[in-house]
Structure formats: structure tokens, C-alpha cells
Amino acid sequence: MRVLVVTAVRAEADSVAAGLRPDGPVTSHRIPGGHTLRRCAGTRTVVDVLAGGVGPAAAAAATATALTAAASTPGAPPYDLVVSAGIGGGFAGVAPLGAVVVADAMVAADLGAQTPDGHLPVEELGFGRSVHRPAALSERVAEALGAVHGPVLTVSTVTGTAARAAELTARHPHAAVEAMEGFGVAEAAVSHGVPVAEIRAVSNAVGPRDRAAWRIGEALDALRNAFRLLIPVLEEEAR
């Protein structure tokens, strides 16, 4: 089984790679666009980890580049799964600090139009889609990781006020996490016909911006442990 994991920044990619291969070798491979894939090979799985940039556009471009490079390499097996991974903000009462969330929906929360009556999703405008459903194994992954299984919202601007948090909660009452890349990764994966999933560790609460309350180190530790627990699931899937 060959898996592509896409994070936003290097620190997230480091945590993912450390969880996948705590003691083993990690090799690096350059791909177009100036990106580096870090390859973590298991018994039955090969996982490439890519720090693709912040935001849905950068994430989509980097994911598409990696998938295209794999498809154009003679003799290379295609990817079986793409995973968007990293840290994010947790919604109160659903995903506390340090929790791990596996998406049951990857939602472009900003995609649409503002109207006097509120947000209008892009589907109602007739222009496309704002939700991707993850790979069938996402529920099994959530169980193996002891994670919350709920919607992950992709935004282009991180929430920093109580009013914005309340607006998102009203539109997406079951939302677990807010992040910035998942929907972009999903768009690229789906366009290449590859199943997709999203895993997030909670570093802060969605709401008023309070950097003193952020727990980024703890969230990166939780992300690393999540990928340590993910390996047996991937190995079983590869049987």
C-alpha cells in the first residue's frame, strides 16, 4: 500500500514521520515545485510525507504535483490513499485540547457567497461542491486512534472571535475541528481518483484568539502518536 500524507508545515511533517518511523530510516526525494517527499517504508506500506504549504490552494497544488509525479514515474505504484494531516482548532464540547480528530466530512466552510440571510454554500449557487466524504476506512482509523470522528472545516482565515466561532457552529453544528488544508488536499486527491482522509490534533480552541492558551507542542505529540497507531491499520489494509 502506498500512502501520501500532506501537512502544511515542516513541524507537522516531522511529527508524522516520527510517528511512522520512530527508529527506522527516512529517505528524501525531490519532486517538481521545490517540494521534498520523506519516505517512511513499513513492512507492507510506503508512506510519503509532504509539507505542502498553508491554506487550501497551496495544499491542493502540492498534492496534485505529488500525485502527478507518482503517476508519471515508470514502474512506480500509484498512491492508494492521500491523508491531510496536521494540527487545528477544536470546537468547544466536541474536540478538546490534545484530542485527535478523524474527519467524517471535509468541508470548505468559506466556499460560497454571503447574503443578507447568511452564508450560501457553493452547491446552492450551482458552481461545484463544498464537501468531500473520506475513504471508507476513516471510521476504522478513528476507532484505532481513539479519535473523535466528525466534520473538519477548511477555512482560509483562522477564527479569532467568538462571533465567527458561533457563526461556524450554527452552520456546522457537529463540526469538530477547524483547519486550513483538508478540502484542498481532497480536491486534488479526488481529481486523481485516489481516496482521501484527514487527521487532526487539536492545538487550540476555536474562538477568540489567545496565543497564551495554545498547546502546539502537545498537539504535535498527539499527531505523532496518532500516526504511530495508524501504521497497524495501514498494514492490515495492505494485506
Secondary structure, DSSP 8 states (H G I E B T S, - for coil): -EEEEEESSHHHHHHHHHHH-SSS--EEEEETTTEEEEEEE-SS-EEEEEE--SSHHHHHHHHHHHHHHHHTSTT----SEEEEEEEEEE-TTTS-TT-EEEEEEEEETT-EEEETTEEEEHHHHTS--SEE---TTHHHHHHHHT-EEEEEEE-SS---SHHHHHHHHHH-TT--EEESSHHHHHHHHHHTT--EEEEEEEEEESSS--GGG--HHHHHHHHHHHHHHHHHHHHHHT-
